[in-house]
Amino acid sequence: MSDRELIIGLLKRVEQRRRANRFLKSSAAALTLSLLIPVSFKLVDLITPFRGRTVGIVLAVWAAASIGFILWKLRGRESLAEVAARVDHRADLHDQIKTAYWFIQNPSHSEWVDAQLRRAARNAGSIDLDRLYPRFIPKSSYLAVALVFLLGALNFVPLPWNHNWLYLQAAPAFSFSDAEKSLLRQAEALLKKAEALENSSLAAKVEDVVNKLQEGEISMADAIRQLDQLQQELEEGNLDVASINQGLDEIADDLGQARPLESAAEAMARHDLKEAADEIQRAGQRKLSDAEAKEVRDKLQQAAENGRPGLQELSKDLQDAADALGREDEQSFQAALQKTAQELDKLSQKMQSQQLKNEASQRLQDVENSLQQRQQQQQNARDANGQKGQGQKKDGQAAGQGQPQAPGGGAQQQGQAGAPEEGVEAGAPGGDAEGGGDSGGGQYPSGTGGPPQPLYGQATKLDVQLEQEKLLGESADGAPKPDKTEEASKQERSKLDYRNVPSDLTPGQKELLNQDRLPWEHRQLIKQYFEEIRRQQKP
Amino acid sequence: MSTAIDQQVEGFQTLFAAAKKEVAKVIVGYSDIIEGVIMSLLADGHVLLEGVPGLGKTRLVSTLADVVHLKFSRIQFTPDLMPADITGTNVVQESEHGEKVLEFQPGPIFANVVLADEVNRATPKTQSALLEAMEEHSVTVGKRTYKLEAPFFVLATQNPLEMEGTYPLPEAQLDRFFMKLKVDYPSADGLNVILSRTTQLETPKVSRVLSGPQILEMRKTVRAVPIARPIQEYAIRIMMATHPNTALAHALSNRYARCGASPRAAQAMVIGGKIRALLNNRVYVSCDDIRAVAPAALRHRVLLNFEGEAERVDTDSIIQSILETLPEPT
């Protein structure tokens, strides 16, 4: 190896070593600095949980910025002349390598230059690269590792509102309470069962509403409205079960008077329509005597006269069977009974589906009520905070956007502790929960704010707390006389929402009750009528 | 394996060390001054020694003259000294045939080593008599030019304290000095040795270790040392930094300098650097070499402006600041 190759080889090795060390140092330093961002972000997340989208965006931007920063730090490569100068400085060679490199780059035929290169090559050969530029682990890398562990550990902090990013978890926009979750699960299960009987997509719609609410795509008020619509859909085309049952009882009474149809009538009376259908089919296969045929025809005829809503098809089939029997058309008779049995099956399925839907509707109603209660409580808390914050508004005008409040802080939902979204977003002038004004709000932990919420009054309770108050009375002689009486200290409303009280009314009855029976144009007339009557009664 | 270059370098170092050692027998301390004087001799330059009286400046020069085995002459500069007293003059002589002829009588400048003692005491006109001799190694008298014998080496001394009856050296002459060396008071230890040597019967004897041809050979060796372009540019940048109101000017130069160093300064730094490299057993010039010789090569070439004079700014401080702030080339 020539002197020139030896010197160039040394410079290249030094350049590579310096680059590697610089990469390690820059990377560790950059990583340490940049890791402060996700750690701080996670610490804030422990106080104010962020949604998955926010976490994803922040971490993606952070990762891209970190990589970019490291690459930026690593840009460029040292020239060999620079490396030569550094080697001279490091090895105390008094510009020997630098000068030699320059003579290599600018060759001249001189004994002195050759002597210089020879001496430089001799020194270059004796340089121990590992001693000159040892490989090292930068101290900042220990800090970076510690920050990584800290970031990991923060994900496992056992707080109910902590979400483990390592498992791709983050705060939903809205979280249901356990009771609400249970009700929703039940409702969905019931709807799926009902869908197995009838082709519909109500369960999917419920799931869609739940998902949208959790993702923050809709507000709580929207969710309540959509659940209400779903209930209306469930109630649309509902059968009047009571009427049908009564009709079936009447048909069973009629059919039971004919001996061949006794078994079917008994099953029908038990409202076991499948059994009734089987029995009717069996009855159709039996050979009837003339007397039995007449008896059966009469009872079928009698039963067919029952025209209650929902039983028209069954009545028609019974009528067909009676007619066929009257014509002594056995084949038509059997076909009519077969059709009757099918109609009973169909009716049975409808009623079963109806029952499941009713139950699901009830669960949805419960969820809806629960959400309304939460909404109202949040509004009340906001109002209360607004009242408290009146005095602080002067100081807190600067605070603009609502900041999501710490879970468990501020006005938290009763019985739903631990749900990070339940904290009322104060958005308060002054920035804290108690300085709550009328800004902020919504169910959005990231503080984006939701659509305008309906306003409700203050929370009231049914169990009125009474307290005695002195009332100034007046005695007969005109002197004031203290009197003791009891009165409600404050008007309060029931905590129990009346809509939660289970109703025994059938949908038909509910509809009837909700009907406006008095036409507007006649109301004035009716009012005058009653006023006239009262006027006549007074004397 | 020892090469011719190595032997040459070794021979240079040996002769230099021998000369220095001989001078040091008489001159106590002042190692840098002795080295600077010999360096100037080997660089084919001249030296201006500045120091208060009694520090051994003249003694140093006379000792050096003894060591180098060259013709030595001493000129005591006084206000009434005339140029012809230095260069010599044509005098009327009677030939063997009785004819009157003009014959040139060489002055004391016609020597190898010339000591111009207290050079600033002579008038500028007389001082200027040295210009041609120092730069062109020749003397013109009348219509004839007389070559000075090589090696030709002028050592001038001046007293920085006495202003009365002195004439500051003109810039053109200052620039012709390769180095300006400042002679300070010796240390207490040095004084002890001085007293021991000068107050006893025995006076130290010096040997002649350097001859004229050896000096000329050493000068060739010095000039053969290669210098890389970045190092040369470093010397140029240092020189340029002394130029006020230029792109490369240093802040202190802008403030206190009236005029910066001439290209002779860069030449002095490079040649001085080469000698220093040889003395350090190197066959190339480093930035350290340039930095080491820069103050001596620059201090008399940077001229202060009114503000600098008024604030009694030392040119050495400007040069030092330049050397500290100017980055080394890569």
Interface residues (C-beta under 8 A of the other chain):
Chain A: S79 A81 E82 A84 A85 H94 D95 Q96 K98 T99 A100 W102 F103 N106 S108 S110 E111 W112 V113 A115 Q116 R118 R119
Chain B: T3 A4 I5 D6 A224 V225 P226 A228 R229 P230 I231 N280 R282 V283 Y284 V285 S286 C287 D288 E328 P329 T330
